Amino acid sequence: MYKNEVAQSVHNQLKPLEKECYLYCKTIYVNHPD
């Protein structure tokens, strides 16, 4: 249970970061397509 709570907490913290990184990488890709 504790492990699961920690995993959930980490997941919740990473989710918005993941989204921002995705948008950031997408912006870079759009601005500088290789």
N, C-alpha and C positions, 0 to 999 in steps of 0.2 A: 504493500500500500504506500509506504513512504517513498520507495523507489519510483512508483508510478506518479506520485504527486510531484516529485522533483522533475521527472521527465516532462510532465505536463507543464510545469512552470517554465522550464527551459524552452519548451516548444512555443509557449505563448510569448516568450520574450524574443525568440528568433523570428517568429512569423512576420511582424511588421518590418523587421530588419531585412528579411528575405525579399519582401515586396519592394522596399525602397531600393535595394541592390538591383533587383530585376529592372525596375524603372530606370535606374541610373545607367545600368549596362545597356539597356535598350536605347536610351538617349544617345549614349556614346556611339552605339552601332549606327543609329540613324544619321548622326552628324558626321561620322567618319566610316562609311562603309568600305570594307577592304575588298 
